[in-house]
Amino acid sequence: MATKEGKEGKAAALPKKRNYRRRTPKQNSGEQPAKQARGRAKTVTRAAAFSAAQSRSNHKQEVRRTPVRIIPLGGLNEIGKNMTVFECSNDMFILDCGLAFPDGDMPGVDIVIPDFTYVEANRDKVRGIVLTHGHEDHIGGLAYLLKKINVPVYGTKLTLGLVKGKLEEHGLANSVLLPVILEAYGTAAHKKLARLARLTGISDSDLDAVAAGEFIRHIRNMNLSMNIPETLDGIRNEDIPKLARYADKEANPLYPVPVLWGPSKLEQMYHLVQEVNENDRNRNSEHPGKAA
């Protein structure tokens, strides 16, 4: 008995084993799917918000990373002919447009200007030309570029004043020469000029020679109304061969031309519009064989 009681007492002294199994609370069978659905909806919403934020971030980065292209068309590793194009997306602006003087290995070349091919091909993108200063190596080629594209020009008051003088020289010479050259073409230009005169209402004559003459007179009258002289001041005899070479390279005023002229014929045109001063008249009277 004692032994049995001792065993029972010993067993009673041991602690009871506890059940550590995790109890799952009882839930209503209808609530569980609803909570899971809400959890999935929140996850989808967070993912969508993250995706949208990432898309906005990528878009901002793309805008910031739009490349700027710097294209030197002249003045790089050379003296003169400075011209640089800055291009970003669909916008371009040009920094300077100068000229250079020829080297010894360029016989017959008077000036060197940049190649405008790329600018002409992208003329719709060009927003303007910025001039840094008025030296020839920065503005000397501008008059030739503006004959090909029509864009604003920006610069200081002094620089723009120098440019204005150069542009007036180019435009003035062409305006003075135009009626003289059209008249010198003679009968070769009558048909084309007569057609222009009839289309513009300047003449209603059926005779080409009459209509062409009225067209040329109309141009002369326009020049007079704009105070454009009939002669060019400051042309020296020694300058005329060089001017004729320039004109031969650029083109004749009437295009397509009815007659192709060389520099010698163009020299005659410059002599026709040359304003002769008193000293030149005296020299020419002493040397009657020399053209005035």
C-alpha positions as CSV (number, residue, x, y, z in Angstrom):
1,M,0.0,0.0,0.0
2,A,2.7,2.3,1.0
3,T,4.4,1.7,-2.3
4,K,1.2,2.3,-4.3
5,E,0.4,5.4,-2.4
6,G,3.9,6.7,-2.9
7,K,3.6,6.1,-6.6
8,E,0.2,7.9,-6.7
9,G,1.6,10.8,-4.7
10,K,4.6,11.1,-7.0
11,A,2.4,11.1,-10.0
12,A,0.2,13.7,-8.5
13,A,3.2,16.0,-8.0
14,L,4.1,16.1,-11.7
15,P,2.6,19.1,-13.6
16,K,0.0,18.5,-16.2
17,K,1.1,18.6,-19.9
18,R,-0.2,21.6,-21.7
19,N,-1.5,21.5,-25.3
20,Y,0.7,24.0,-27.3
21,R,-1.1,23.4,-30.5
22,R,-2.1,26.8,-32.1
23,R,-5.8,27.3,-32.0
24,T,-7.5,28.7,-35.0
25,P,-10.3,31.0,-34.1
26,K,-13.6,30.1,-35.5
27,Q,-14.7,32.4,-38.3
28,N,-17.8,32.8,-40.2
29,S,-17.4,31.0,-43.6
30,G,-18.8,34.1,-45.4
31,E,-16.4,36.6,-43.9
32,Q,-13.1,34.8,-45.0
33,P,-13.5,35.2,-48.8
34,A,-14.5,38.8,-48.4
35,K,-11.4,39.7,-46.4
36,Q,-9.2,37.8,-48.8
37,A,-10.8,39.7,-51.7
38,R,-10.2,43.0,-49.9
39,G,-6.6,42.1,-49.3
40,R,-6.1,41.2,-53.0
41,A,-7.8,44.5,-54.0
42,K,-5.4,46.5,-51.8
43,T,-2.4,44.6,-53.2
44,V,-3.6,45.3,-56.8
45,T,-4.2,49.0,-55.9
46,R,-0.7,49.4,-54.4
47,A,0.8,47.7,-57.5
48,A,-1.1,50.0,-59.8
49,A,0.0,53.0,-57.9
50,F,3.6,51.9,-57.9
51,S,3.5,51.2,-61.6
52,A,2.0,54.6,-62.3
53,A,4.6,56.3,-60.2
54,Q,7.4,54.4,-61.9
55,S,5.9,55.4,-65.3
56,R,5.9,59.1,-64.3
57,S,9.4,58.8,-63.1
58,N,10.6,57.1,-66.3
59,H,8.8,59.8,-68.4
60,K,10.6,62.6,-66.4
61,Q,13.9,60.9,-66.9
62,E,13.3,60.7,-70.7
63,V,12.5,64.4,-70.9
64,R,15.7,65.3,-69.0
65,R,17.8,63.0,-71.2
66,T,16.7,64.6,-74.5
67,P,20.1,64.9,-76.2
68,V,21.6,68.2,-77.4
69,R,23.7,67.9,-80.5
70,I,26.5,70.4,-81.1
71,I,27.5,70.4,-84.8
72,P,30.5,72.6,-85.9
73,L,30.1,73.6,-89.5
74,G,33.2,75.7,-89.5
75,G,35.8,77.3,-87.2
76,L,36.9,73.9,-85.7
77,N,40.7,73.4,-86.0
78,E,40.8,76.3,-88.4
79,I,41.0,80.1,-88.4
80,G,37.8,81.9,-89.5
81,K,34.5,80.5,-91.0
82,N,33.0,80.2,-87.5
83,M,29.6,78.5,-87.5
84,T,28.1,76.1,-85.0
85,V,24.6,74.5,-84.9
86,F,22.9,73.6,-81.6
87,E,20.1,71.0,-82.1
88,C,17.7,69.7,-79.5
89,S,14.7,67.6,-80.5
90,N,12.9,69.7,-83.2
91,D,14.7,73.0,-82.5
92,M,17.9,74.4,-83.9
93,F,19.8,77.6,-83.5
94,I,23.0,78.8,-85.2
95,L,25.9,80.5,-83.5
96,D,27.7,82.8,-85.9
97,C,28.1,82.5,-89.6
98,G,31.5,83.7,-90.7
99,L,33.9,83.5,-93.6
100,A,37.5,82.6,-94.1
101,F,40.1,83.8,-96.5
102,P,41.7,81.2,-98.9
103,D,45.0,79.6,-98.4
104,G,47.8,79.5,-100.9
105,D,46.5,76.2,-102.3
106,M,43.2,77.7,-103.4
107,P,43.9,79.7,-106.6
108,G,41.0,81.6,-107.9
109,V,39.1,81.5,-104.6
110,D,38.2,84.8,-103.0
111,I,36.4,83.8,-99.9
112,V,35.5,80.5,-98.1
113,I,32.1,80.1,-96.4
114,P,30.7,77.2,-94.4
115,D,28.8,74.3,-96.0
116,F,25.1,75.1,-95.5
117,T,23.8,71.8,-96.7
118,Y,22.7,70.5,-93.3
119,V,21.0,73.8,-92.4
120,E,19.1,73.9,-95.6
121,A,17.9,70.3,-95.1
122,N,16.6,71.2,-91.7
123,R,15.4,74.8,-92.3
124,D,12.1,74.1,-90.6
125,K,13.9,73.5,-87.3
126,V,16.0,76.6,-87.3
127,R,14.7,79.1,-84.8
128,G,17.3,81.9,-85.3
129,I,20.9,82.9,-85.6
130,V,22.9,84.3,-82.7
131,L,25.9,86.5,-83.5
132,T,28.6,86.9,-80.8
133,H,30.4,89.9,-82.4
134,G,30.9,91.7,-85.7
135,H,34.2,90.4,-87.1
136,E,34.2,89.0,-90.6
137,D,35.1,85.5,-89.4
138,H,31.8,85.5,-87.4
139,I,29.3,87.5,-89.7
140,G,30.9,87.4,-93.2
141,G,28.9,84.4,-94.4
142,L,25.6,85.6,-93.0
143,A,24.4,87.3,-96.2
144,Y,24.9,84.1,-98.2
145,L,23.0,82.0,-95.6
146,L,20.0,84.4,-95.4
147,K,19.6,83.9,-99.2
148,K,18.8,80.3,-98.5
149,I,16.8,80.5,-95.2
150,N,14.7,83.2,-93.6
151,V,15.2,83.3,-89.8
152,P,15.6,85.9,-87.1
153,V,19.1,87.2,-86.3
154,Y,20.1,88.2,-82.8
155,G,23.1,90.2,-81.6
156,T,24.2,93.4,-79.9
157,K,23.3,96.7,-81.4
158,L,26.8,97.3,-82.9
159,T,26.9,93.8,-84.4
160,L,23.5,94.1,-86.0
161,G,24.4,97.5,-87.3
162,L,27.4,96.0,-89.1
163,V,25.2,93.1,-90.4
164,K,22.6,95.6,-91.7
165,G,25.2,97.4,-93.8
166,K,26.4,94.1,-95.4
167,L,22.8,92.9,-96.1
168,E,22.0,96.3,-97.7
169,E,25.0,96.0,-99.9
170,H,24.0,92.5,-101.1
171,G,20.3,93.4,-101.7
172,L,21.1,96.9,-103.2
173,A,23.5,95.4,-105.8
174,N,20.9,92.8,-106.9
175,S,18.1,95.4,-107.1
176,V,20.2,97.8,-109.2
177,L,21.5,95.1,-111.5
178,L,18.2,93.3,-112.1
179,P,16.6,95.6,-114.7
180,V,19.9,96.2,-116.4
181,I,20.5,92.4,-116.8
182,L,17.0,91.7,-117.9
183,E,17.3,94.4,-120.6
184,A,20.7,93.0,-121.7
185,Y,19.2,89.5,-122.2
186,G,17.3,91.0,-125.1
187,T,15.0,88.9,-127.2
188,A,16.1,85.7,-125.4
189,A,14.1,86.8,-122.3
190,H,11.1,88.4,-124.0
191,K,8.9,85.4,-123.9
192,K,9.4,84.7,-120.2
193,L,9.2,88.3,-119.1
194,A,6.0,88.8,-121.2
195,R,4.4,85.9,-119.6
196,L,5.3,87.3,-116.1
197,A,3.9,90.7,-117.1
198,R,0.6,89.2,-118.2
199,L,0.2,87.0,-115.2
200,T,0.9,89.9,-112.8
201,G,-1.4,92.3,-114.7
202,I,1.5,94.6,-115.6
203,S,0.8,94.3,-119.3
204,D,-2.0,93.1,-121.5
205,S,-0.1,93.4,-124.8
206,D,-0.1,90.4,-127.1
207,L,3.4,91.3,-128.3
208,D,6.1,89.7,-126.2
209,A,8.6,92.5,-126.8
210,V,6.1,95.2,-125.7
211,A,5.0,93.2,-122.6
212,A,8.7,92.4,-121.6
213,G,9.6,96.1,-121.9
214,E,6.7,97.1,-119.7
215,F,7.8,94.5,-117.1
216,I,11.3,95.9,-117.0
217,R,10.0,99.5,-116.7
218,H,7.8,98.4,-113.8
219,I,10.9,97.0,-112.0
220,R,12.7,100.3,-112.6
221,N,9.7,102.3,-111.2
222,M,9.6,100.0,-108.2
223,N,13.3,100.7,-107.5
224,L,12.7,104.4,-107.8
225,S,9.7,104.3,-105.4
226,M,12.0,102.6,-102.8
227,N,14.8,105.1,-103.4
228,I,17.0,102.5,-104.9
229,P,19.5,104.2,-107.2
230,E,20.2,103.3,-110.8
231,T,23.9,103.1,-110.2
232,L,26.2,101.7,-107.5
233,D,28.4,104.0,-105.6
234,G,31.9,103.0,-104.6
235,I,32.6,100.4,-107.3
236,R,36.2,100.8,-108.5
237,N,37.4,99.5,-111.8
238,E,39.8,97.2,-110.1
239,D,37.0,95.6,-108.0
240,I,34.8,94.7,-110.9
241,P,36.5,91.5,-112.0
242,K,36.2,90.2,-108.4
243,L,32.5,91.2,-108.2
244,A,31.9,89.5,-111.6
245,R,33.4,86.3,-110.3
246,Y,31.2,86.4,-107.2
247,A,28.1,86.9,-109.4
248,D,29.1,84.1,-111.7
249,K,29.4,81.7,-108.7
250,E,26.1,82.8,-107.1
251,A,23.8,82.8,-110.2
252,N,22.2,85.3,-112.5
253,P,19.1,87.2,-111.2
254,L,16.7,85.6,-113.7
255,Y,16.3,81.9,-113.1
256,P,16.3,79.8,-115.1
257,V,18.4,82.1,-117.2
258,P,17.8,82.4,-120.9
259,V,21.5,83.1,-121.6
260,L,24.5,81.8,-119.7
261,W,27.0,84.5,-119.1
262,G,30.6,84.2,-118.0
263,P,32.6,86.6,-115.8
264,S,33.6,88.9,-118.8
265,K,29.9,89.6,-119.7
266,L,29.0,90.2,-116.0
267,E,31.9,92.7,-115.8
268,Q,30.1,94.7,-118.5
269,M,27.0,94.7,-116.4
270,Y,28.9,96.1,-113.4
271,H,30.4,98.8,-115.7
272,L,26.8,99.7,-116.8
273,V,25.7,100.4,-113.2
274,Q,29.0,101.8,-112.0
275,E,28.7,105.4,-110.6
276,V,31.7,107.2,-112.0
277,N,33.1,110.1,-109.9
278,E,35.0,113.1,-111.3
279,N,38.4,111.6,-110.9
280,D,37.4,108.4,-112.7
281,R,35.9,110.5,-115.5
282,N,39.2,112.4,-115.9
283,R,41.2,109.1,-116.0
284,N,38.8,107.6,-118.5
285,S,39.1,110.7,-120.7
286,E,42.9,110.3,-120.7
287,H,42.4,106.5,-121.5
288,P,39.4,106.3,-123.7
289,G,39.9,102.7,-124.4
290,K,39.1,101.8,-120.7
291,A,35.5,101.0,-119.8
292,A,33.8,103.4,-117.4
